[in-house]
Amino acid sequence: MTALRSISIAELHRRVVNVLQGAGIRSETAQSMARVIVAGERDNCKSHGIYRLEGCLRVLKAGKVAGDAVPQLLPGSGPVLQVLAGGGFACPAFELAQPELVARAETLGLAALVIRDCLHFSALWYEVELLARAGLAALSMCPSHAAVAPAGGTAPLLGTNPLAFAYPRTGAHPYVFDFATSVAARGEIELHRRAGKPLPEGWAMDADGNPTTDPQAALDGAMLPFGGHKGSAISTMIELMAGAMLGEFMSAEAHREMGGTRLLPRHGALILAFKPAHFAAGSGRDPIAEGEQLFDAIAGQGARLPSQRRYAARARAEAEGIFLTEAEFEQLDRLERLGLAAVED
């Protein structure tokens, strides 16, 4: 059994910031990125935790991301906000725009945030959960790399194209779901490869279009959308909404821009925020209370709400710290010590 050792949330945050700043990323961006990466480890979402550090450093070393980019929120007063990430990471762009996004949704009933020219390496639940804690319902989506074959196809065209949703609750964690529109996130396949574990059947095909359970063959071939044509259609919607509609890269373009899937994709992102009370106005009903009735009915059947596992892991981490393997501690040591030299060109 792999030995585990605990590290506090604050200490892990400090170390992740050290890695990012040591690689040349500006302090404010490093802090923002560390909040997301450590949240992944805190909630036991390993595919979006410190595993992501090497990818962030690799794209920086390749000169495909601006580590010193300062996001800029464009002026305007309507429901659509635009923030220019300047070829930098998406995290600080979202944090810059978040207060204004909340304020406009509160005033107008709904607001949309367009993040332009960014690299979004992290889980989308982080963003929508923050908005739900401010009393808003929220949707977030973005394209990625062309790594997924459309239903009935055999070659990569769509991204893993995640979609996240959150709804506010009273006296409880928000209702949140976040999933890739592929059968599994690409990071999960990479973790299987590193661990030498075969993939479940139905996740991917090889470069010749044949089903495979070999993680490397899957990475060299194409992943599959979840739910067949249904997942493929949702993924296509995300390409259109968060790519074509924004005038930003779709997944095939991001793939060409970055020269394959080895580097993080560069694209745009779309976040929609809604104030439930504005939509329920005149109905005489409380949209938050109505939501609680549904959640109670789901739980009453013995079903689990999305994110309950994450919230339980979060409570444990807050009480006991985050448990990492010795290999993960060694990875942190190496990245802190060597910086960009620790990753391959």
Secondary structure as the mmCIF struct_conf table of DSSP 4:
data_model
#
loop_
_struct_conf.conf_type_id
_struct_conf.id
_struct_conf.beg_label_comp_id
_struct_conf.beg_label_asym_id
_struct_conf.beg_label_seq_id
_struct_conf.end_label_comp_id
_struct_conf.end_label_asym_id
_struct_conf.end_label_seq_id
STRN STRN1 LEU A 4 ILE A 7
HELX_RH_AL_P HELX_RH_AL_P1 ILE A 9 GLY A 22
TURN_TY1_P TURN_TY1_P1 ALA A 23 GLY A 24
HELX_RH_AL_P HELX_RH_AL_P2 SER A 27 ARG A 42
TURN_TY1_P TURN_TY1_P2 ASP A 43 ASN A 44
HELX_RH_3T_P HELX_RH_3T_P1 LYS A 46 HIS A 48
TURN_TY1_P TURN_TY1_P3 GLY A 49 TYR A 51
HELX_RH_AL_P HELX_RH_AL_P3 ARG A 52 LYS A 61
TURN_TY1_P TURN_TY1_P4 ALA A 62 GLY A 63
BEND BEND1 VAL A 65 VAL A 65
TURN_TY1_P TURN_TY1_P5 GLY A 67 ASP A 68
STRN STRN2 GLN A 72 LEU A 73
HELX_LH_PP_P HELX_LH_PP_P1 LEU A 74 PRO A 75
BEND BEND2 GLY A 78 PRO A 79
STRN STRN3 VAL A 80 PHE A 89
HELX_RH_AL_P HELX_RH_AL_P4 ALA A 90 LEU A 108
BEND BEND3 GLY A 109 GLY A 109
STRN STRN4 LEU A 110 LEU A 119
BEND BEND4 SER A 122 SER A 122
TURN_TY1_P TURN_TY1_P6 LEU A 124 LEU A 124
HELX_RH_AL_P HELX_RH_AL_P5 TRP A 125 ARG A 133
TURN_TY1_P TURN_TY1_P7 ALA A 134 GLY A 135
STRN STRN5 ALA A 137 MET A 141
BEND BEND5 ALA A 146 ALA A 146
STRN STRN6 VAL A 148 VAL A 148
HELX_LH_PP_P HELX_LH_PP_P2 ALA A 149 PRO A 150
TURN_TY1_P TURN_TY1_P8 ALA A 151 GLY A 152
BEND BEND6 ALA A 155 ALA A 155
STRN STRN7 LEU A 158 LEU A 158
STRN STRN8 LEU A 163 TYR A 167
BEND BEND7 THR A 170 ALA A 172
HELX_LH_PP_P HELX_LH_PP_P3 HIS A 173 PRO A 174
STRN STRN9 TYR A 175 PHE A 179
BEND BEND8 THR A 181 THR A 181
STRN STRN10 SER A 182 SER A 182
BEND BEND9 VAL A 183 ALA A 184
HELX_RH_AL_P HELX_RH_AL_P6 ARG A 186 ALA A 195
TURN_TY1_P TURN_TY1_P9 GLY A 196 GLY A 196
HELX_LH_PP_P HELX_LH_PP_P4 PRO A 198 PRO A 200
TURN_TY1_P TURN_TY1_P10 GLU A 201 GLY A 202
BEND BEND10 TRP A 203 TRP A 203
STRN STRN11 ALA A 204 MET A 205
TURN_TY1_P TURN_TY1_P11 ALA A 207 ASP A 208
BEND BEND11 GLY A 209 GLY A 209
STRN STRN12 PRO A 211 THR A 212
HELX_RH_AL_P HELX_RH_AL_P7 PRO A 215 ASP A 220
BEND BEND12 GLY A 221 GLY A 221
STRN STRN13 ALA A 222 MET A 223
STRN STRN14 PRO A 225 PRO A 225
TURN_TY1_P TURN_TY1_P12 PHE A 226 GLY A 228
HELX_RH_AL_P HELX_RH_AL_P8 HIS A 229 GLU A 239
HELX_RH_PI_P HELX_RH_PI_P1 LEU A 240 ALA A 244
TURN_TY1_P TURN_TY1_P13 MET A 245 GLY A 247
HELX_RH_AL_P HELX_RH_AL_P9 SER A 251 MET A 258
TURN_TY1_P TURN_TY1_P14 GLY A 259 GLY A 259
BEND BEND13 GLY A 260 LEU A 263
STRN STRN15 HIS A 267 PHE A 274
HELX_RH_AL_P HELX_RH_AL_P10 PRO A 276 ALA A 280
TURN_TY1_P TURN_TY1_P15 ALA A 281 GLY A 284
HELX_RH_AL_P HELX_RH_AL_P11 PRO A 287 GLY A 300
TURN_TY1_P TURN_TY1_P16 GLN A 301 GLY A 302
HELX_LH_PP_P HELX_LH_PP_P5 ALA A 303 LEU A 305
TURN_TY1_P TURN_TY1_P17 PRO A 306 SER A 307
HELX_RH_AL_P HELX_RH_AL_P12 GLN A 308 GLU A 320
STRN STRN16 ILE A 322 THR A 325
HELX_RH_AL_P HELX_RH_AL_P13 GLU A 326 LEU A 338
HELX_RH_3T_P HELX_RH_3T_P2 GLY A 339 ALA A 342
BEND BEND14 VAL A 343 VAL A 343
#
